[in-house]
Amino acid sequence: MLEKAKQLASQEFSRLSGREIKAEDCFVVWFSKTLQNWKALVSTNKITSSETCGDYAEITHNGDKKETYVDVYAKVSNRAIKD
């Protein structure tokens, strides 16, 4: 599951960035599995945050439908909120 998540993320990062991003260039930030479903949040250091193609992928596997969905995000904002 983790390797599949990194492979799918690398394929989408490569497609969107126009250059090769290998699965070994990706790392899993978070993973969860419940019954036949799972989700992984995957990122890479090969894409900078200034690039608009996105460097963070959400891989969601629907075990009932035997489908996996890949959503890619780019950071738009980061601000500190004081307590």
Secondary structure, DSSP 8 states (H G I E B T S, - for coil): -HHHHHHHHHHHHHHHHTS---GGGEEEEEEEEETTEEEEEEEESSS-TTSTT-SEEEEEEETTTTEEEEEEE----------
